[in-house]
Amino acid sequence: MPNRSLFKRSFSNRASPNPAFPRRSLRNLFLFDRSTWMLGALLMLPLAADAQTTWETRLGERIATLDEEAAGELGVFIHRLEDDTTLGHKSDRLWYLSSAVKVPIAIVLLQQVENGELSLDDELTLEASDRIDGAGELLWIDPGASYSLDNLLERMLIDSDNVATDMLIRAIGEETLNERIADMTRRGFFRDGGFEPITTLAEVRYGVYGEIHPKARELDRETLIEVAAANIGPERVEALRRVLDVEADALETEDMTEAYSRYYDREVNSATLESYAGLLTALVRGELLDDAHRQLLYENLKLDTYDAYRLEGGLPREAAFIQKTGTQHRRACHMGVVEPTDPDRAIVITACTEAMDEAAPSEALLKRVGEAIAETMLESDEAA
C-alpha cells in the first residue's frame, strides 16, 4: 500500500505545475484512489472464498434439489482427497447397505490373507446351509462343489453372488468379521456407531420373514429359496403363509413393505455414508491393505469396466471408477471411488436412496447425482 506521508511530502516541496490543480486536489485524489483500492480488495475477498467452495456449494445445491424432487429420500457423501474437502447430505444417519456390505467383507477377508490366517487358494465346499436366493450362479449349483476363496471373492463382488457371500462369511467367521470392522472404528477410520453389525444374507431373509411370522426362522434354506420365487408383495406373503401352514389371521403383517420396514428399523447391515466413505478413503490411502491385495480388490470392484449404471452412468466414460452397488426392497446404494489408483486425484462417493422404487427410479436418481458430480467437480478439473 502507498505510504501516504511520503507521498504528501514529495509534493509539498515543489510547486504545482498547474495552478488550476492545487496540492489539496492531489491529496484528495490520492485519498480517493486509496479508498477505491481498499474497497476493491474487500470486494475481492468473498470472490476468493467462493472460488474455494464452488464445488461444495454448487453440488450441494443440486443434490438438495434432487432430494426434494425425489419420490423418496436421497443421501450423499463426497470426499475429495486432493484437498481433503467434503460434502455431506443426510450423510450422518444410518442407511441400509444391502449388497454394499460386500466391500467390508472383502477387505476383512484380504486382511486375514495378509495376516496368514487364510489363503486365497483355500477351498470351501458348498453346503446346503449356504444356499440363498439372489444374484449369482451358485444358487443353481448342487451342494458338494468346491471353490477357492479367490473364486468366491470374484463371484461376491463382480456377480454380487449371495451364496458366495455367505460362504465367505462362514470362512471369516461372522463374529470375527464384525470385530475387525469395530477395530477399524477404534483406529479412527470412521466414528463410533458408523457401522452396524453385518449378518449373513440368509439372516436378512429370516429377519424380514420373521416380521411376518416368527416360525419363518425355522425354515431351511431350500424353503427360503422356494418362497423367494414368488413376486415380492402379496404373492410372497401368501407363499410364506403356505409353507408355514398357518392361517392368514396368524400373520403379524400381510404387507411385505411393512415387514421390510420393521426389519430396516433394526439397523443391521447399515452404516452412515460418512463412515462408509471413511472405509473407502482408508482403502485408497493404503491404510487397510498392501498394494497387491488392494489392486486385486480394485479389479474385483470393476476398475476396468464401464457399466453406465447408477452413479457411473453420469460420470465420464474415461474416468476410472471402482464401485459396488446394493439393492433391496425400496433401498438402493452405490459406493465408489473415482481415480482410486491416484490418491491425489481420488474422489470418494457414497450414495443411497430409500422409501422409493429400488429399480428404475433409484437408478435414474443416482445417475443424476453422477452427472452433477461430473459437471461440478470433474469438468472443472479437466479444464484446469
Number of C-alpha atoms within 10 A of each C-alpha: 6 8 7 12 8 10 13 15 10 9 13 11 8 9 10 13 9 8 8 8 10 12 18 10 11 15 15 11 12 16 13 12 12 15 12 12 13 13 11 11 11 11 11 12 11 11 11 10 10 13 10 12 13 13 20 18 13 15 21 19 13 17 21 16 11 18 20 12 12 17 16 16 17 28 23 28 23 24 22 20 18 12 9 9 14 16 17 18 19 19 23 17 15 21 27 26 29 21 23 25 23 23 22 18 24 22 21 21 25 26 18 16 16 16 10 9 11 16 16 16 12 13 16 18 13 19 14 13 14 24 26 29 22 15 15 16 14 21 18 11 11 11 15 11 12 13 16 14 23 16 14 24 26 19 21 27 26 16 15 22 24 27 30 30 25 23 24 23 24 15 17 19 13 17 13 13 22 20 14 18 22 18 11 19 19 12 10 11 22 22 16 13 15 21 24 19 18 25 17 21 23 20 15 18 20 23 20 22 26 19 22 24 21 15 14 21 16 11 14 15 18 15 16 21 17 15 22 19 13 15 11 15 12 14 15 20 24 15 18 24 21 13 14 16 10 13 9 13 8 11 17 13 16 20 16 20 17 14 20 20 16 15 19 18 9 11 17 19 22 23 25 26 31 28 24 28 27 22 22 26 25 16 20 25 16 13 14 20 19 13 12 10 16 19 15 15 22 20 16 23 22 17 21 13 14 17 11 13 16 24 30 26 19 20 25 17 13 7 17 20 26 24 23 21 25 19 19 16 17 17 23 29 30 25 24 24 28 22 18 24 18 14 18 15 15 21 28 26 28 28 30 26 29 21 17 17 17 18 14 10 15 27 20 16 22 27 21 21 27 21 20 21 24 20 18 18 18 19 12 11 11 7 6 6
